[in-house]
Amino acid sequence: MGVLENGAANNQNSSPTTTKPTKTSLSPDSMINLDQGDPTLFEPYWRKMGDKCTVVIEGCDLMSYFSDMSSICWFLQPQLGDAIKRLHRVVGNAVTEDRHIVVGTGSTQLLMAALYALSSPADRHPVSLVAAAPFYSGYKEQAEFLRSGLYKWEGDARAFEKDGPYIEVVTSPNNPDGAIREAVVSRGEGKLVYDLAYYWPQYTPITQPLDRDIMLFTFSKCTGHAGSRIGWALVKDKEVARKMTEYMQISSIGVSKESQIRAAKILGVLSEGCQHFRTVDSENFFEYSHSILKERWERLRNVVKNSKTFTLPKYPRDYCNFNGKYMDSNPGNAHDWINIVNFIVGFIRKCFLTYFAFLQTAFAWLHSKEDIDWESRLREHKIIARSGERFGASPKYARISMFSPPEAFNLFLERFSAIIDNINGTSWLDTWDEKKALSSNKMLDSVENIIRTQ
């Protein structure tokens, strides 16, 4: 008997045991950890899905290392490959035709596999690895931790002037600041890896299906299932895909089949929701998660706008093609009326999707106008954030995760508001004391002048 879906199991003991997260009340003195992007805030949606996402695996299932020997990535479960292609087709964020799918233990492992595939052991010197600042802190930390002889971290792509081959990692939307990115270094010897972990409708408008040589995605940021440790790469070149698979084989002999089966099931449910987007029975995950992030961003911006010290990035408006495309409005063929209808439908869809216009990124990139170590200042108020220095930026920046549980996020806003009130109040008092001191000095000068004239 194979893998059973929809919770159809004859033996209840074969169902995986799950532990519900413990709901604890934060005290006023609790330390709030907003350093990591742990997306548990999406848990209520998936709990609501119930058995739709349930997969039952028996003891005799999935015992072999191998999944599909006809595929370059021989440990990729076929149903996961199909689910990935279907989701990208429905969302419209990446080209999957004529692409090789390489599955990994999260996109972190896949990045290492891509660097291995794009480097040459024959080179006398390691290839330079760069990313435009502010860059994801993990790139630098992973490269320096591994100390590979194949590649070497060279820092900010904007300051990179070294001759020779290089690899540039392009993160779009960018972590930490949410900016839409393209490559910075444009030289013939360069190779690009696109980290598209956040190119999903809950974070940013989907403007086009991206067509890049190597595109990395992760299950954790797509659906919130970080614990499954699943990522995938869409790779154009067959030899690069083969070398990435070779890296996976050497480092971990493949990827957990149980995680792949679970991911395939959940991605299938996600695609179903997308295809019935805005119908009466719609339970679309992207709409749900976007609304949560939007509400959090609105609350945070309302707090920040009261401050003259702190700022957040501003993002341009753009049209999202999610669940539809720009329709051809050119009435130059025999089907004029169809094109006109398509134009009207496209226009109406565009109007309906305006709430997707602003980026509701996974992280807040807070900037302080004061010359302070912003992370340390937050820690004094029992808020753990990630310093801008780790992203190749100034310590006046700090990254705040928008993924925290509701209780932690509420307490963060409360403490952050108090910080702003304190700074605003201190600034006013300092100004008042300064004016009072000047007035007193003028009075003393006047008295002294009177005494001298007597």
C-alpha positions as CSV (number, residue, x, y, z in Angstrom):
1,M,0.0,0.0,0.0
2,G,1.4,3.4,-1.0
3,V,1.1,6.9,0.3
4,L,-2.5,7.7,1.3
5,E,-3.8,11.2,1.0
6,N,-6.8,13.2,2.4
7,G,-6.4,11.5,5.7
8,A,-7.6,8.1,4.4
9,A,-6.0,5.7,6.8
10,N,-7.3,2.4,8.1
11,N,-5.0,2.5,11.1
12,Q,-5.0,5.7,13.1
13,N,-1.8,4.8,14.7
14,S,0.0,5.2,11.4
15,S,-0.9,8.9,11.3
16,P,2.0,11.2,12.2
17,T,2.0,12.6,15.7
18,T,1.9,16.4,15.8
19,T,2.5,18.6,18.7
20,K,0.4,21.8,18.9
21,P,2.5,24.9,19.7
22,T,2.3,25.9,23.3
23,K,0.5,29.2,23.7
24,T,2.3,31.2,26.4
25,S,1.5,34.7,27.6
26,L,4.4,37.1,27.3
27,S,5.1,39.1,30.4
28,P,6.0,42.8,30.3
29,D,9.6,41.7,30.9
30,S,9.8,39.1,28.2
31,M,12.5,39.3,25.6
32,I,11.0,39.5,22.1
33,N,12.9,37.7,19.4
34,L,12.4,39.4,16.1
35,D,15.7,38.3,14.6
36,Q,14.6,35.2,12.7
37,G,11.9,34.9,10.0
38,D,10.0,32.0,11.5
39,P,6.7,32.1,9.6
40,T,4.4,30.6,12.2
41,L,1.9,33.4,11.9
42,F,0.4,31.5,8.9
43,E,-0.4,28.5,11.1
44,P,-4.2,29.3,11.6
45,Y,-4.8,29.1,7.8
46,W,-3.3,25.6,7.5
47,R,-5.1,24.4,10.6
48,K,-8.3,25.5,9.0
49,M,-7.5,23.4,6.0
50,G,-7.7,20.3,8.2
51,D,-7.4,17.0,6.3
52,K,-7.0,18.6,3.0
53,C,-3.3,18.7,3.6
54,T,-3.0,15.4,5.5
55,V,-0.6,12.8,4.2
56,V,-0.4,9.3,5.8
57,I,2.9,7.4,5.2
58,E,3.1,3.7,6.2
59,G,6.2,2.1,7.5
60,C,7.0,0.3,4.3
61,D,6.7,3.5,2.1
62,L,9.6,5.6,0.7
63,M,12.4,3.3,1.9
64,S,14.7,3.7,-1.2
65,Y,17.2,6.4,-1.8
66,F,16.0,6.7,-5.3
67,S,12.9,8.4,-6.7
68,D,13.2,8.8,-10.5
69,M,16.3,7.6,-12.2
70,S,15.2,9.1,-15.5
71,S,15.5,12.6,-14.0
72,I,18.8,14.5,-13.5
73,C,17.7,15.1,-9.9
74,W,17.2,11.4,-9.2
75,F,15.9,11.9,-5.6
76,L,13.2,14.4,-6.6
77,Q,9.7,12.9,-6.0
78,P,7.8,13.2,-9.3
79,Q,4.7,14.5,-7.5
80,L,6.7,17.3,-6.0
81,G,8.1,18.3,-9.4
82,D,4.6,18.3,-10.8
83,A,3.3,20.4,-7.9
84,I,6.1,22.9,-8.3
85,K,5.4,23.4,-12.0
86,R,1.7,23.7,-11.5
87,L,2.1,26.4,-8.8
88,H,4.5,28.5,-10.8
89,R,2.1,28.3,-13.8
90,V,-0.9,29.3,-11.7
91,V,0.9,32.2,-9.9
92,G,2.8,33.3,-12.9
93,N,6.1,34.1,-11.1
94,A,8.6,31.9,-12.9
95,V,9.1,30.1,-16.2
96,T,9.3,26.3,-15.7
97,E,9.2,25.0,-19.3
98,D,12.5,23.4,-20.4
99,R,13.8,23.8,-16.9
100,H,15.4,21.2,-14.6
101,I,14.1,21.1,-11.0
102,V,16.7,20.4,-8.3
103,V,15.2,19.9,-4.8
104,G,17.2,20.7,-1.7
105,T,17.0,20.9,2.1
106,G,15.8,24.5,1.9
107,S,17.2,27.0,-0.5
108,T,20.3,27.5,1.7
109,Q,21.6,24.1,0.6
110,L,20.7,24.9,-3.0
111,L,22.7,28.1,-3.0
112,M,25.7,26.1,-1.9
113,A,25.0,23.6,-4.7
114,A,24.7,26.4,-7.2
115,L,28.1,27.9,-6.1
116,Y,29.6,24.5,-6.4
117,A,28.2,24.1,-9.9
118,L,29.3,27.5,-11.1
119,S,32.8,27.3,-9.7
120,S,35.7,25.6,-11.4
121,P,38.1,23.4,-9.4
122,A,40.7,24.0,-12.2
123,D,41.0,27.7,-11.4
124,R,44.1,28.7,-9.4
125,H,42.1,31.2,-7.4
126,P,38.6,31.0,-5.9
127,V,35.8,32.7,-7.8
128,S,34.6,36.0,-6.2
129,L,31.1,35.9,-4.6
130,V,29.3,39.2,-4.3
131,A,25.8,40.6,-3.6
132,A,24.6,44.2,-3.5
133,A,24.3,45.7,0.0
134,P,22.2,45.5,2.0
135,F,22.5,41.8,1.2
136,Y,21.1,38.7,3.0
137,S,23.4,38.2,6.0
138,G,23.5,34.4,5.4
139,Y,25.4,34.7,2.2
140,K,28.5,36.2,3.8
141,E,28.2,34.0,7.0
142,Q,27.8,30.8,5.0
143,A,30.7,31.5,2.7
144,E,33.1,32.5,5.4
145,F,32.0,29.6,7.6
146,L,32.7,27.0,4.9
147,R,36.0,28.5,3.7
148,S,35.6,26.8,0.4
149,G,38.5,26.8,-2.0
150,L,36.1,27.2,-4.9
151,Y,34.7,30.6,-4.0
152,K,35.4,33.6,-1.7
153,W,33.1,36.2,-0.3
154,E,34.1,39.6,-1.7
155,G,31.3,41.7,-0.2
156,D,29.1,44.5,-1.8
157,A,28.6,44.0,-5.5
158,R,28.4,47.8,-6.0
159,A,32.0,48.2,-4.7
160,F,33.3,45.1,-6.6
161,E,36.1,46.0,-9.0
162,K,38.2,42.8,-9.0
163,D,39.1,41.3,-12.4
164,G,38.3,37.7,-13.2
165,P,35.2,35.5,-12.9
166,Y,32.6,36.2,-10.3
167,I,29.2,35.0,-9.0
168,E,26.6,37.5,-8.1
169,V,23.6,36.5,-5.9
170,V,20.5,38.7,-6.7
171,T,17.8,38.6,-4.1
172,S,14.5,39.9,-5.3
173,P,12.5,41.0,-3.4
174,N,15.6,41.7,-1.3
175,N,16.1,40.5,2.2
176,P,16.3,42.7,4.3
177,D,14.8,45.8,2.6
178,G,12.3,44.4,0.2
179,A,13.6,46.2,-2.9
180,I,13.1,44.7,-6.3
181,R,16.6,43.9,-7.6
182,E,18.5,43.1,-10.8
183,A,22.2,42.3,-11.2
184,V,24.6,45.2,-10.4
185,V,27.9,43.8,-11.8
186,S,27.6,43.4,-15.6
187,R,30.7,41.7,-17.0
188,G,31.2,38.8,-19.4
189,E,32.9,36.6,-16.8
190,G,30.0,36.8,-14.4
191,K,27.4,34.3,-13.4
192,L,24.1,35.0,-11.7
193,V,22.0,33.2,-9.1
194,Y,18.6,34.6,-8.4
195,D,17.2,34.1,-4.9
196,L,13.5,34.5,-5.3
197,A,12.3,33.3,-1.8
198,Y,9.9,36.2,-1.5
199,Y,8.7,36.5,-5.1
200,W,5.2,35.4,-4.1
201,P,1.9,37.4,-4.0
202,Q,1.7,37.9,-0.3
203,Y,5.0,39.9,-0.3
204,T,5.1,41.7,-3.7
205,P,3.2,42.2,-6.9
206,I,3.9,39.5,-9.5
207,T,4.7,41.5,-12.5
208,Q,6.0,38.8,-14.8
209,P,7.1,35.2,-14.9
210,L,10.9,35.5,-14.3
211,D,13.2,33.7,-16.8
212,R,16.6,33.4,-15.2
213,D,19.4,30.7,-15.5
214,I,19.2,29.7,-11.9
215,M,16.2,30.6,-9.7
216,L,15.9,29.5,-6.1
217,F,12.7,29.1,-4.1
218,T,11.9,27.9,-0.7
219,F,8.8,26.1,0.8
220,S,9.2,28.0,4.1
221,K,8.6,31.5,2.6
222,C,6.0,30.3,0.0
223,T,3.6,28.6,2.5
224,G,5.2,29.1,5.9
225,H,6.3,25.5,6.4
226,A,9.8,26.2,7.5
227,G,10.1,22.9,9.4
228,S,9.8,20.7,6.3
229,R,13.2,22.1,5.0
230,I,12.3,22.0,1.3
231,G,13.6,24.3,-1.4
232,W,13.9,24.0,-5.1
233,A,15.9,25.4,-8.0
234,L,14.7,26.0,-11.5
235,V,17.8,25.5,-13.6
236,K,18.1,26.2,-17.4
237,D,21.4,24.5,-18.1
238,K,21.5,20.7,-17.9
239,E,25.1,20.5,-16.9
240,V,24.6,23.0,-14.1
241,A,21.6,21.0,-12.8
242,R,23.7,17.8,-13.0
243,K,26.5,19.4,-10.9
244,M,24.0,20.8,-8.4
245,T,22.6,17.3,-8.0
246,E,26.1,16.0,-7.6
247,Y,26.6,18.4,-4.7
248,M,23.4,17.2,-3.1
249,Q,24.4,13.6,-3.5
250,I,27.8,14.2,-1.8
251,S,26.5,16.5,1.0
252,S,23.3,14.7,2.0
253,I,22.6,11.8,-0.4
254,G,19.4,13.4,-1.5
255,V,16.4,15.0,0.3
256,S,13.9,13.6,2.7
257,K,11.1,11.9,0.7
258,E,8.6,12.4,3.6
259,S,9.2,16.2,3.4
260,Q,8.8,16.1,-0.4
261,I,5.5,14.2,-0.2
262,R,4.1,16.7,2.4
263,A,5.3,19.6,0.3
264,A,3.7,18.2,-2.8
265,K,0.4,17.8,-1.1
266,I,0.4,21.3,0.4
267,L,1.5,23.0,-2.8
268,G,-1.3,21.1,-4.5
269,V,-3.9,22.6,-2.1
270,L,-2.3,26.0,-2.6
271,S,-2.7,25.7,-6.3
272,E,-6.3,24.7,-6.0
273,G,-7.0,27.8,-3.9
274,C,-5.3,30.0,-6.5
275,Q,-7.3,28.6,-9.4
276,H,-10.5,29.4,-7.5
277,F,-9.3,32.8,-6.5
278,R,-12.1,35.3,-5.6
279,T,-14.9,32.7,-6.0
280,V,-17.5,32.1,-3.3
281,D,-15.7,29.1,-1.9
282,S,-12.2,30.7,-2.3
283,E,-9.8,30.0,0.6
284,N,-6.8,31.5,-1.1
285,F,-3.6,31.3,1.0
286,F,-1.9,34.3,-0.7
287,E,-4.9,36.5,-0.1
288,Y,-5.0,35.4,3.6
289,S,-1.3,35.9,4.3
290,H,-1.2,39.2,2.4
291,S,-4.0,40.6,4.5
292,I,-2.2,39.7,7.7
293,L,1.1,41.3,6.6
294,K,-0.7,44.3,5.3
295,E,-2.5,44.9,8.6
296,R,0.9,44.6,10.5
297,W,2.6,47.0,8.1
298,E,-0.2,49.5,8.5
299,R,0.1,49.4,12.3
300,L,3.9,49.6,12.2
301,R,3.8,52.6,9.8
302,N,1.3,54.4,12.1
303,V,3.8,54.1,14.9
304,V,6.8,55.1,12.8
305,K,5.1,58.2,11.4
306,N,5.0,59.7,14.9
307,S,8.8,59.6,14.9
308,K,11.2,62.1,13.5
309,T,14.1,59.7,14.2
310,F,13.0,56.4,12.5
311,T,12.2,55.7,8.9
312,L,11.0,52.7,6.8
313,P,11.6,52.1,3.1
314,K,9.0,53.4,0.6
315,Y,8.0,51.1,-2.3
316,P,6.5,52.1,-5.7
317,R,3.0,50.9,-6.7
318,D,2.8,48.2,-9.4
319,Y,0.2,46.0,-10.9
320,C,0.1,42.3,-9.9
321,N,-0.6,39.7,-12.5
322,F,-1.5,37.1,-9.9
323,N,-4.5,35.0,-11.2
324,G,-4.4,36.8,-14.5
325,K,-2.3,38.6,-17.1
326,Y,-2.4,41.8,-19.0
327,M,-4.8,41.1,-21.9
328,D,-4.0,41.9,-25.5
329,S,-6.0,45.0,-26.3
330,N,-4.8,45.4,-29.9
331,P,-7.9,45.0,-32.1
332,G,-5.9,44.2,-35.2
333,N,-7.2,40.7,-36.0
334,A,-10.5,38.9,-36.8
335,H,-11.3,38.4,-33.1
336,D,-11.6,42.1,-32.2
337,W,-14.5,41.6,-29.9
338,I,-12.6,39.0,-27.9
339,N,-9.7,41.3,-27.5
340,I,-12.0,44.1,-26.4
341,V,-13.6,41.8,-23.8
342,N,-10.1,40.7,-22.7
343,F,-9.0,44.3,-22.3
344,I,-12.1,45.1,-20.1
345,V,-11.6,41.9,-18.0
346,G,-7.9,42.8,-17.6
347,F,-8.8,46.3,-16.6
348,I,-11.4,45.2,-14.0
349,R,-9.0,42.6,-12.7
350,K,-6.3,45.3,-12.3
351,C,-8.8,47.4,-10.3
352,F,-9.6,44.5,-8.1
353,L,-6.0,43.7,-7.4
354,T,-4.9,47.2,-6.4
355,Y,-4.6,46.0,-2.8
356,F,-1.7,44.0,-3.9
357,A,0.1,47.2,-5.1
358,F,2.3,47.8,-2.1
359,L,5.0,45.5,-0.9
360,Q,4.2,43.8,2.4
361,T,7.6,42.4,2.9
362,A,8.5,39.8,5.5
363,F,10.9,42.2,7.2
364,A,10.9,45.8,8.3
365,W,14.2,47.6,7.5
366,L,14.2,50.2,10.2
367,H,16.6,53.2,9.9
368,S,17.6,55.6,12.7
369,K,18.7,59.1,11.8
370,E,20.6,59.2,15.1
371,D,24.2,58.0,15.1
372,I,23.5,54.9,17.3
373,D,23.8,51.2,17.2
374,W,20.1,50.5,16.6
375,E,20.3,46.8,17.4
376,S,21.9,47.5,20.8
377,R,19.3,50.2,21.6
378,L,16.5,47.8,20.8
379,R,18.0,45.1,23.0
380,E,18.0,47.5,25.9
381,H,14.3,47.5,25.5
382,K,14.2,43.7,25.3
383,I,13.7,43.5,21.5
384,I,16.1,41.3,19.6
385,A,16.6,42.4,16.0
386,R,19.4,41.9,13.5
387,S,21.9,44.6,13.0
388,G,22.4,46.3,9.7
389,E,26.1,45.6,9.9
390,R,25.4,41.9,9.3
391,F,23.8,42.9,6.0
392,G,26.7,45.1,4.9
393,A,25.0,48.3,6.0
394,S,25.3,50.8,8.8
395,P,24.5,49.9,12.5
396,K,21.9,52.6,12.2
397,Y,19.8,50.0,10.5
398,A,18.1,47.0,12.0
399,R,15.9,44.2,10.5
400,I,12.7,43.4,12.2
401,S,10.8,40.2,11.4
402,M,7.2,40.7,10.6
403,F,6.6,36.9,11.1
404,S,6.4,36.9,14.9
405,P,3.3,35.5,16.8
406,P,0.6,38.1,17.3
407,E,1.3,38.5,21.0
408,A,5.0,39.2,20.4
409,F,4.2,41.7,17.5
410,N,1.7,43.6,19.7
411,L,4.3,43.8,22.5
412,F,6.9,45.0,20.0
413,L,4.7,47.8,18.8
414,E,4.0,48.8,22.4
415,R,7.6,49.0,23.3
416,F,8.6,50.7,20.0
417,S,5.9,53.3,20.6
418,A,7.4,53.9,24.1
419,I,10.9,54.3,22.6
420,I,9.6,56.9,20.1
421,D,7.6,58.7,22.8
422,N,10.7,58.8,25.0
423,I,12.9,60.1,22.2
424,N,10.4,62.7,21.2
425,G,9.9,63.7,24.8
426,T,13.6,63.9,25.5
427,S,14.2,66.0,22.4
428,W,11.5,68.5,23.5
429,L,12.8,68.6,27.1
430,D,16.4,69.1,26.0
431,T,15.2,72.0,23.8
432,W,13.2,73.5,26.6
433,D,16.1,73.2,29.0
434,E,18.5,74.7,26.5
435,K,16.2,77.7,25.9
436,K,15.7,78.1,29.7
437,A,19.5,78.1,30.2
438,L,20.0,80.7,27.4
439,S,17.4,82.9,29.0
440,S,19.0,82.6,32.4
441,N,22.4,83.5,31.0
442,K,21.0,86.6,29.3
443,M,19.4,87.7,32.6
444,L,22.7,87.2,34.4
445,D,24.5,89.2,31.7
446,S,22.0,92.0,32.1
447,V,22.4,92.1,35.9
448,E,26.2,92.2,35.5
449,N,25.9,95.1,33.1
450,I,23.7,97.0,35.6
451,I,26.2,96.4,38.4
452,R,29.1,97.6,36.2
453,T,27.3,100.9,35.4
454,Q,26.6,101.7,39.1
